[in-house]
Amino acid sequence: MKVTFIKTFSRTPLFKVTSLNSIGILLKIAIGLISSKVIAIFIGPSGMALAGNLRNFMTSTESIATLGFQNGIVKYIVNNKDNEVELKKVISTVFLSLLTVSLVLSLVLAAFSMYWNNIVFGGEFEYSSIFSILALTLPWYIVTILLLAILNGLGKFRNVIFSNIIGNTIGLVFSVIVVWHYKTFGALLAIIIPPALLFFVAFYFINKDLNFISTVSFRLFDFQILKNLSSYSLMALVSSVIGPLVFLSIRHSIIEKLGIESAGYWEAMNRISSYYLMFISSILTLYFFPRLAFAETKKATKNIFWSYYKTILPIFTFGLLFIYLLRFFIVKLLFTHAFLPVTTLFFWQLLGDTLKGASLILGYQFFAKKLTVAFIIAESISLSVMFFTSNYLIGVYQIEGVVMAHAITYSIYLSVLVLYFRKTLF
């Protein structure tokens, strides 16, 4: 019976997407291992803390520049991929809107570069030129996000995965060169430039399925599409703008109370977490989210939920247990001996990420069905709990307090989502 199940599962679209995606994720993790080691050797915990601040700022900037439309784009492409006229309207409207917003945002970044430097890095560091460079690369990066969202909506999973593989490889080569030559400044450059270079890869793949340039037209711009996508903007404002700002605030609090080295340890733990979360988040984006967007009945949605819980989540949980057992080896492999205090953060971080993994599929349902108010309430609860528990527990348990807060946050968040979706789940 087990053999029959394995044979049956191996023929499913989920297995095919997961298998190919796993190759891409393994390569991305391998690239991350190398870049993390380079960063650890050349800039240490303090430089890693600054890189973490910039990453949080980039996440917020990306969400503002994309107007929070990313998940909405996938949904509308899925719904209109067989209607050529409507498909062109969606692509034209979103492209012209995002290009305009990103250009305006670029001007703001360049004009107030010193202000952003003080907000992100603090007055004792001078990296204002980073924001001038970001102003030049941002429009390319935002269009890349659009192109990959279109490919995802069209069901071209292989092209999305191959684009990411090529982009990550380019990013690795660039990162090693600039960190080696420019140390902390190079590490910051490695965060903002490679995503823009991915444009050329994504543009190549999108043109294999449609002529992107001829698809875009000013006369096809439709304000109704913008209105329909506006609910996604509200959701993104909470999760992708306010969320990173909360983490930026927590990191500043750690620096103030415990020192920049401790902030670097937390950032190192977050980097490790981001590597294994790539697996589960990319599968959700590529496979489960389009299916949730297309599901029309509670029964269909329930089947999608439990498909995830029976196949993906057990593998993910087992992987986290394995990571915990190898935590000392992982820290030494990824970083240097200066980062060994990170090993004390694994238990609570992995517990929180297990709960996060269980909640992610339910969180995607908010976007799939445009449950804006419910999403904002759930995210507000989550971010509030994270902010207040982190600041309190840091004072009691030092740096370990922030990962304890992470576990507490996702235990509450998962409980809220299970309660809200109980009729669909059970």
Buried (B, 14 or more C-beta within 10 A) or exposed (E): EEEEEEEEEEEEEBBBBBEBBBEBBEBBBEBBBBBBBBBBEBBBBBBBBBBBBBBBBBBBBBBBBBBBBBBBBBBBBBBBBEEEEBBBBBBBBBBBBBBEBBBEBBEBBBEBBBEBBBBBBBEEEEBBBBBBBBBBBBBBBBBBBBBBBBBBBBBBBBBBBBBBBBBBBBBBEBBBBBBEEBBBBBBBBBBBBBBBBBBEBBBBBBBEBBEBEEBBBEEBBBEEBBEBBBBBBBBBBBBBBBBBBBBBBBBBBBBEBBBBBBBBBBBBBBBBBBBBBBBBBBBBBBBBBBBBBEBEEEEBBBEBBEBBBEBBBEBBBEBBEEBBEEBEEBBEEBBEEBBEBBBBBBBBBBBBBBBBBBBBBBBBBBBBBBBBEBBBBBBEBBBEBBBEBBBEBBEEBBBBBBBBBBBBBBBBBBEBBBEBBEEBBE
